Amino acid sequence: MPQTLRSALDLLWGGGSLSESPATSRLKRILFECGFLIESGVDEMENLRRTYRYILKRSDLILSLMPTLRCNMACPYCFERHRPVEMDDTTADAIARFVDYRMADCDSLALDWFGGEPLLCIDFIISLQKRIASIAARHNRAAKFSMTTNGYLLTPTACDTLIACGIGSFQVTLDGPREVHDARRFLHGNKPSFDVIVENLQHAVSRVDVNLRVNVDQTNANSVERLLDELLSLDLTAFHSVTFKAVLPAGGCDDRSVAYSIPEFAPFSTRLVQRALELGFPAYIEPDKVQEFCSVDLPQQWIIGPDRNVYKCADSFDQEKEPVGRLADDGSMSLGRGGIELWQSKPIFDDPRCRMCVYLPQCMGGCALKKMVHRKDWCPEERYALPEYVRSLFEMRTRESNSAILSPGIVEAEQPAS
């Protein structure tokens, strides 16, 4: 057993049996700073309440803009009903006014272009993207811009143009090796998409952060590792992150014999993460930095559809009790009392199951949509496979860390908590 781990375990479970050498004192201080050791009498639940109250006061503006509900693909498990609706110039003006108004009181802006397939409206996006970036700069506010796209239209020209406009990252989905992906994520008319997407990705990963998502259900689960092998053979590994997500009945796949429940998916997902790490992929392990489970929990997070209706969660876009509001011509946002209250009342600290769960400080109550709307399977998958999750997290952080060993197993105190 490495000296670091042995010393830490002795301190955590050995009742402080180690002699108070300088190295031991330093290790103890690090464990206190990281929260592994606490003073007796500390009310951890109250501390967590204060953290969550602070989260709900954050003034960051988080937007998802849906320029269209059209899509060039016909994925059978998609949760959206695609419709020929697009944002117009009047809506662009309203959004620009809204951002200008909110930036005066917000600390930062995070904007994701979503859809439908947003790149069907690339000219509209470029125009409004430049306007919003200019507004954020005029207010001297930090701004991050991203896009969620199926990747088929993310050509080298489109990619470079969007980067020049300020887009800093893309999320693209591949659901398996070529034959599996093309059976699940195909263009209208059953036309394949894998080769074009991969070609576009080979250009994009060399120029911008690309987050690869793999949607998994029981029809493609056994092929995901072959996807990793295929990407490795194509020397396509330089993603910013690789994420494996279950296709849930609540999210669009209504066939419960095909979709995984979260408890079923958890051990399978952790094995995929382990395999990705072994192959050298930067597997994304949630949560990266604990503040909230999802941006939906934050007070200034909004999804604006092409019809100017305002939503909280993309996965509930077509469900009842949505939208929560609407954007007016002058940039003001009117909120419906019933809809928005639903999203602002997640019962974290009053739920006995949450209060007794060791994972509560990480998940902050889990998915609001599942917890409040569907009222089942709201716990994140890590909760059902904690040992494997912690092992993967440790391996990922170890890989990323450049810290050096200073004295018997003691690392730099300045390193942030994982």
Stockholm file with secondary structure:
# STOCKHOLM 1.0

chainA/1-418         MPQTLRSALDLLWGGGSLSESPATSRLKRILFECGFLIESGVDEMENLRRTYRYILKRSDLILSLMPTLRCNMACPYCFERHRPVEMDDTTADAIARFVDYRMADCDSLALDWFGGEPLLCIDFIISLQKRIASIAARHNRAAKFSMTTNGYLLTPTACDTLIACGIGSFQVTLDGPREVHDARRFLHGNKPSFDVIVENLQHAVSRVDVNLRVNVDQTNANSVERLLDELLSLDLTAFHSVTFKAVLPAGGCDDRSVAYSIPEFAPFSTRLVQRALELGFPAYIEPDKVQEFCSVDLPQQWIIGPDRNVYKCADSFDQEKEPVGRLADDGSMSLGRGGIELWQSKPIFDDPRCRMCVYLPQCMGGCALKKMVHRKDWCPEERYALPEYVRSLFEMRTRESNSAILSPGIVEAEQPAS
#=GR chainA/1-418 SS CCHHHHHHHHHHHSSSCSCCCHHHHHHHHHHHHTTSSCCTTCCHHHHHHHHHHHHTTCCCEEEEECSBSCCSBCCTTCSSCCCSCBCCHHHHHHHHHHHHHHHTTCSEEEEEECSSCGGGGHHHHHHHHHHHHHHHHHTTCEEEEEEECCSTTCCHHHHHHHHHTTEEEEEEECCSSHHHHHHHSCBTTTBCCHHHHHHHHHHHTTTSEEEEEEEECTTTGGGHHHHHHHHHHTTCCCCSEEEEEECCGGGTCCCTTTSCCHHHHHHHHHHHHHHHHHTTCCBCCSCSSCSCSCGGGSTTEEEECTTSEEESCGGGTTSTTCCCEEECTTSCEEECHHHHHHHTCCCSTTCHHHHTCTTHHHHTTCCHIIIIIICSCCSCGGGGSHHHHHHHHHHHHHHHCCCCCCBTTBCCTTSCCC
#=GC SS_cons         CCHHHHHHHHHHHSSSCSCCCHHHHHHHHHHHHTTSSCCTTCCHHHHHHHHHHHHTTCCCEEEEECSBSCCSBCCTTCSSCCCSCBCCHHHHHHHHHHHHHHHTTCSEEEEEECSSCGGGGHHHHHHHHHHHHHHHHHTTCEEEEEEECCSTTCCHHHHHHHHHTTEEEEEEECCSSHHHHHHHSCBTTTBCCHHHHHHHHHHHTTTSEEEEEEEECTTTGGGHHHHHHHHHHTTCCCCSEEEEEECCGGGTCCCTTTSCCHHHHHHHHHHHHHHHHHTTCCBCCSCSSCSCSCGGGSTTEEEECTTSEEESCGGGTTSTTCCCEEECTTSCEEECHHHHHHHTCCCSTTCHHHHTCTTHHHHTTCCHIIIIIICSCCSCGGGGSHHHHHHHHHHHHHHHCCCCCCBTTBCCTTSCCC
//
